[in-house]
Amino acid sequence: MKNRMGNDLGAPKVVDRTTFQAQLDALRVREKAHAKEGNAIAAARRRLPMVEVDGATPLIGANGPVTLLDTFEGRRMLIAYYFMWYPGKPAPDQCEGCTLYTSQVRELSFIHSRDVTYATFCQGLYEESARYRDFMGWKMPWYSAEKSLDTLLVGRRVGMMHLVCYLRQGSKVFETYWTTGRGVEVMGNSYALLDLTVYGRQEAFEDSPDGWKKLSEDEQGYRIDGRPIVQWPRVNAGYSDDLRINKS
């Protein structure tokens, strides 16, 4: 992939190791305080009330109709990512943000060990969106929630990315938490890793020193050369991105 930042960049001043370590140690105090605040927020999240959801709400899976209760796969908890979908659009025109975040969700065995199932609830037709899943090489459970979005996302904007957590108590299902927007960044490590680097995310909202290169509005998105960035490895490896259900 081409260099999108250019070569004329500002850089931190050069100091000796002792000076560097002293300033890093000072920052570490703030990092630890940030981690403790994150723990406190998570503790508050665990104390939120919950709201009942109809466990019989229908979805479509690989073997046909299922219920919301079925998608737990027998586990006590469920994390569902509501994947945005543009009906009839080709793969390059599908949601680049949802594609990026979903591509970073791979190994689920540790989540399963905590009695939690992770699944994608696509907001489009099953067959069309499942072709997209196969093109991208994703292995997580995949369902179409298209016909039940008004029930599952009551009070929220359909057509947006949402991450929703559920709890099962017997045959009853409860929603315990949901987030959207930057809240779904927890699905991946890309931004967290970029935040550790000297130029960060290279996006306009960041507070960086004067002279630090920022990507243009067009460059700082999730797509390049006409399609979501994370599609390119699949295309270059020869995987078909044909989403047509009835091929002539």
N, C-alpha and C positions, 0 to 999 in steps of 0.2 A: 504494500500500500504506500502511496506517495507520501512524502513529508508534508503535512498540512500546516505546520507551524512556521516554516521558514527558518532561516539561519541567524537572523538579526534579533537576538534575544537578550534581555537583561539577565543577570545572574547574581546570586548572593555574593557578598564580599568574602574574600579568602582570609581565614584566621588560623591560628595554631590550634592543635587538638585540644588543649586545655580550655581555651576560650569557647571553642565549639561545644565541648561537653558541658561546660557550665551553663550555657544558654539552653541546651537540650534538657538538662536536669530541671531547669526552671519551668520549661514547657511541660515536662513530665508531671509536675504537680498539678497543672491545669488538666492534663489528660486524665489523670486519676480521679480528679473531682468530677470530670465529665462522665467517666465510667460509673462512678457512684450515683450520679444523678440519673443516668440511664437505668441503673438497677432500681432506683426509687420509683421511676416512672413505670417500669415493668411490674413492680409490686402493686402500684395503684391500678394498673391494667388488670391484674389478677383479681382485684376487688370490685371491679365493675359489676353492675347487675346484668342480667341477661334477659332476652326476649324470646318467647317460643315461636318457632317456625314450623309450618306443616311438614312433617317428615314424609308425607305421601306426595309432596310436590314432584311432578314428573320431569324427567330429563331423558336424553337419548344417549346411550353408550354404544360400545362396539357390538354388543349383542342385542341391541334394540332398546325398548323402553325400560327405564329403571326409576327408582324413587330417590329423593334426597337421602333418605335413610340408607338405601343400598350403597351409596357412594362412600360411606364410612368404611366399607369393607370389613365390618365387624369391630373396628377400633372405636375407642371412646371419643376421640376428637377428630376434627376435619379442618384442614386449611384449604380453601377454594380460591383460586385466582380466576377472576372473570375477564376473559380474554376478549378484547375488542375485535369486531369482525365487520368487514365491508363486503356485503353479499355481491357475488358475481365479479368481484375485482380480481385481477391476476395476483400472483404471489408478490411481485415487486411493489404492489400498491397496498398490501396489508399493513397493519399497524407496526411501525418500526419499534415503538417503545415496548409494546407487549412482546414482540419478537425478541428484543434484547433481554428483557427480564426473564422470560420463560426459558431462554437458551442457557441461563445460568443455574437453573434448577435441574440437577442431574441425579446425584446419589441420594436416595431417600431412605436407606436402611436405618440410619441413625434416628431420623424422624419417626420411623415406624417403631423403633425400640422404645419410644416414649408414648406409645399408644396413640399416635397421630397419623392420619392419612393425609397426603397432599394430592390434590386433583385440579385439573384445569376445567373450568366451566366456560365453554366458548359461547359467545353471544350470537353465533350464527348457526347455520345448518350443520348437522353432524358430518355428513359425507364429504361436503366441500372442505370444511375445516380440518377434518381428519387427514385429508390429502396433504394439507399444509403441514400438519404435525409430522407426517411420514417424510415429507420433503426435508424438514428440519432435523429429523432424526431424534425427536423427543420420545421418551418412553413413559412419562407419567400418565396416570389414568386421564382420559379425555372424554368429556361429555358435552353435549349441546344443551344449553339452558335457554335457548331462544324463546320457547313457548311459555316459559315460566319466569321471565325476568321481572315482570311487574310484581310478582309475589316475592321472589327472592331478594330483589333490590328495592323493596317498597320504601318510598321516601327519598330515594337516591336517583341520580341521573343514569339512565340506561345508555349504554354506548361509551361509557368511561371505564377505565381500568379500575378494578376493585379487588382488594384482598380481604376475605371474610373468614372468620374463625367460628367454628360451631362445636357444641358439646352434645353428646348423645347420652341420655339417661333412659335406658330401656328402649322403648319405641318412640320416645319423645325427643325432639331436636330443638336446641336453643342456639341462638346467635349470641356470641360473647364479645365480639370485637370486629371492627372493620376499619379499613383505611383506604385511601386513594392518593393520587398525585405522587409526590415524593415519598409518601409512606411506603410505596411498593418497592423502594430501593433495597429493602431488607432481603429481597429475593436474590440479589446478586452481590458480588464482591468488587465489581469493576470500579464503581465510584469510590468505595472505601479505600481501595488501593491507590487510585489516582489522587485522592486527598492526601496521601502520604508523600507524594512527589513534589518537587520544587515548583512546578508549574500548575499543580492541582488539576482541576477539571478543564481548565483553559476556557471557562465560560464567563459571560459578561457579568453575572451577579457576584462573582467572587471578589473579595477584597485582597488584591495583590499589589505588590510594590509597583511604582511607576517604572515603565519600561518592560514589564512582563508581557509577553505576547498573549493575546486573546484570539481565539478562533472567531471568525465572522459568524453572523447569525445563521447563515446557510451551512457553515462548516461544523458548528457545534451540535448539530442534530444527531439523530441515530441512523442516518442513511448517507450513502455516498454512491456516486455514479448511477443514480436512478433506482436504487433498491436498498432495503435495510442492510446495514453493514454486516450483521452476523449471518446474512444469507450467502454472502460471497464464498465462504469456504465450502458450502454445500454445492453451489453452482460450479465452482472450479473443480470439485471432485466428481462432477458428472451426474449429480442427482437431478431428477426431473422436477420442475416446479409447476407442472401442468395441473391445475386444480379443477379442470372440467370434469363434471360428473359423467356426462354422456359424450364420449369421444366418437367422432365420426370417422 
